Amino acid sequence: MPNNVRLIFVCHDHQPVGNFDHVLEQSYRDSYLPFLNVFEPYESLKIGLHTSGPLLEWLDAHHPDYLDRVARLVAAGRIEIIGGAFYESILSMIPRHDRIGQIQSYTRYLEQRLGAQVQGMWMPERVWEQGMTSDLVAANIRYTMLDDFHFKNAGLREDQLHGYYLTEDDGHVLAVFPDSEPLRYMIPFRSPQESIDYLGHVAANHPGAVAMFGDDGEKFGAWPETYKTCYEEGWLKTFFDLLVANGEWIHSVTPAEVLDSTAPAGKVYLPEGSYREMTEWVLPTEQLCEYTSIRREMEHDPRWPRIARFVRGGFWRNFRVKYPEANEMYSRMMMVSRKLQAALETGASRDLLEQARTALYRGQCNCAYWHGAFGGVYLPHLRNAIYAQLIKADNLLNTALHKPTTWVELTSDDYTFDGWQEVQLAGDHLVALVAPGRGGMLYELDIREITHNLLASLTRRPEAYHNKVLGGSDDRNDVEGVMDRVVFKQEGLDQRIQYDGHPRKSLIDHFYDPQTNLEAVARGQAPEWGDFHLRPYEARMRRNPKRMQVQLTCQGNAGDVPVKITKSLTLAAGSSTLEVGYLLEGLPTDRALHFGVEFNFAGLPSGIDDRYFYGHERQRFGQLGAWLDLNDAAELGLVDEWLGVDVNLAFSRPSGIWTFPVESVSQSEGGFELVHQSVVVQPHWMVQGDENGAWSVSMHLAIDTSLAESRREQPQPQAAVELTHSS
């Protein structure tokens, strides 16, 4: 009989804020429920279970009987509930007070709902920074678990990773378990016996060792092909049978039991990091391609096993550099968090502040803030969900702080933490955020009534995995790793890859060749005659108690012509219309220049009949994915009946209008897919100066949410009310 080994088996079940109900239901049917059904009869086996807050709330609302079963297994000592940040936030991404607050609030919830005694926490995406140690201890956490990759980066060898270690910050001590990469790659992708053999090898060389498996619960049924493997072919039952059959030397234990009965293997300070693949994904695309190429070359070198533990990629926070859209969400989150902290110092309603805090915490869910083998920042429904929660929190704070019924304010600060001053034009209906230093663009437009950011768009940029789409990959199409699959969810994706030369935001100023057409602009083949989209604008703010305006000015070039652009954004108290004015000076008086202003509207999907364009007399022009080339238009409207919003853009001068969709080719766990990101609406004119070389136009961007508001006034079905309360 081999020497003893203690096996800690931990499942991490998670679904992000904003994921579709049918996706959660499918994951429940394919993974969470069948896993529990298989595990429950094995009375000698124990597991650790981490279920993220968004998923647990959904389960409580839709399948409370499942949680009741879990609670009974907790009471029986067979499941140790592992806590964490309530809404699965990357801890290094959120302020310290939110970090501690998320952990403590989730501990209370788990204690109340499942009768759990929470001692440890799951580290979201295993993103670790040593300075977080003291915050975890302050939140009453005894232990966490990280990849063995973290420990190897600290200089430990594979044969030193068969126990737990202590780490410290500012005098606060935390236990940290290394999670076994070999087990993560074996389970459930290789035969169950291979995992038993591996444990036998560990026991033979390290008697009394602790081996930890901790990984996504979705790999037991929800990941591609794994339902067949785990349940139809019986992988999971066979594995549990083998654990029971070898129970004399494989002891099934929980993390807390190990802490209570075993001394630490030593002390360690861990460098910042995440799991290996995450540190690769965060690298700039060019460096990631080079890194991947070198790694593949070196894997065949006999020295590679000795070198690999010293090789690591980038720093997680740089996702906010790689994807400016992630930084914009982060910046909005920080604005709300700071506003909440300031409100706590006042006599504002505690009930409203707690509601705002919950919405803020939900808006800190990590999945939309990064991208790798999974959709992340590329998925519009996840970005929209983050903004919806942040706008909701902001609205609640305004109510708690007794904002008047109608109001408007104008402020400036370095909201995006990039060294430039941004401008916020906020009122009771809209919030507009402008970046003077980045082409004077409008980068966020929040509609308070429907908690929707109309500019939560995404700029298309090169990704390392585009080489696979273009046929430059020899990766295997098998189930061994969801990250290695090459599956195309649509045909012709290699023809749909396109990159943008400027951010897909609004009030982007263009000059084109007079003959430029819709096709050239949409395909990114129209040369820019102007340089205004690259230049910083100078901002001036004009304040009136009931009306606020930011004026942006830039001296640039349109071909060989020096031109000055002054554009203004005005918002009045009580108004849901953003007024936009343009004055061009220095124009030729004897010839016309081709000038366009680009708007991008996001969160309004294409390909659905109740999302459509309309013209001056409400005539429909097609779905929101339509390519339109209109002449002498006075206005263009966009309707999303599902959201209940009507966006109308009207012009003081007849305009040509181009529209086309922005679609990205991105990667998710299901394969490569085409994702609608925004719809471009670009009015354009042939502009010629008057006797003073000037030309001007005004536009009104009016937001009508009466359809959404009328729905809220209608009586709701009783079941829907109960569902809202239970969540």
Summary of the structure (lengths in Angstrom):
residues: 727
radius of gyration: 27.8
end to end distance: 50.3
largest distance: 98.4
contacts: 2482
relative contact order: 0.09
helix: 37%
strand: 29%
